[in-house]
Amino acid sequence: MIGHSEQILSQQNPDIASAVQTLLERDGINFLLKVKVLRVERALHATVLQSEVADLTFCTKKN
């Protein structure tokens, strides 16, 4: 999961959001928070996501 805010369920109490995130992570869901998506491209059989995290910029390619 990719999110722009500092926590999942940003409108909820931080303790509740943290507990829900922990349960989801135990089920194998990964979180990347405080991310600004710059671009998403589809090329043949791959999706390329360009995003910015804090002062870093990186690309992720998924086939």
C-alpha positions as CSV (number, residue, x, y, z in Angstrom):
1,M,0.0,0.0,0.0
2,I,1.3,3.4,-0.9
3,G,0.0,6.4,1.1
4,H,0.6,10.2,1.1
5,S,0.0,10.7,4.9
6,E,2.1,9.7,7.8
7,Q,-0.2,6.8,8.9
8,I,-2.9,4.6,7.4
9,L,-6.5,5.6,8.4
10,S,-5.3,9.2,8.7
11,Q,-8.6,10.4,10.1
12,Q,-8.4,7.9,13.0
13,N,-6.7,7.9,16.3
14,P,-3.0,7.1,15.7
15,D,-3.1,4.1,18.1
16,I,-6.0,2.6,16.2
17,A,-4.2,3.2,12.9
18,S,-1.0,1.6,14.2
19,A,-2.9,-1.5,15.4
20,V,-4.7,-2.0,12.1
21,Q,-1.4,-1.5,10.2
22,T,0.3,-4.1,12.4
23,L,-2.5,-6.6,11.7
24,L,-2.3,-6.0,8.0
25,E,1.5,-6.3,8.0
26,R,1.2,-9.7,9.7
27,D,-1.0,-10.8,6.7
28,G,1.8,-9.8,4.4
29,I,0.7,-6.3,3.3
30,N,3.6,-3.8,3.1
31,F,3.2,-0.1,3.6
32,L,5.1,2.8,2.1
33,L,3.9,6.0,3.7
34,K,4.6,9.7,3.2
35,V,5.0,9.1,-0.5
36,K,4.2,11.5,-3.4
37,V,3.4,9.7,-6.6
38,L,5.0,11.5,-9.5
39,R,4.1,9.3,-12.4
40,V,2.6,5.9,-13.3
41,E,3.3,4.4,-16.7
42,R,2.2,1.2,-18.3
43,A,4.7,-0.3,-20.8
44,L,3.9,-3.7,-22.4
45,H,3.7,-6.1,-19.4
46,A,5.1,-3.7,-16.8
47,T,3.9,-0.9,-14.6
48,V,6.4,1.7,-13.7
49,L,5.8,3.9,-10.6
50,Q,7.9,7.0,-10.1
51,S,7.5,8.5,-6.6
52,E,9.2,10.7,-4.1
53,V,9.8,9.8,-0.5
54,A,11.2,12.6,1.7
55,D,14.2,13.8,-0.2
56,L,14.6,10.6,-2.3
57,T,13.2,9.9,-5.7
58,F,13.0,6.3,-7.0
59,C,11.2,4.2,-9.6
60,T,9.6,0.8,-9.0
61,K,8.9,-1.5,-11.9
62,K,6.4,-4.4,-11.6
63,N,6.0,-7.0,-14.3
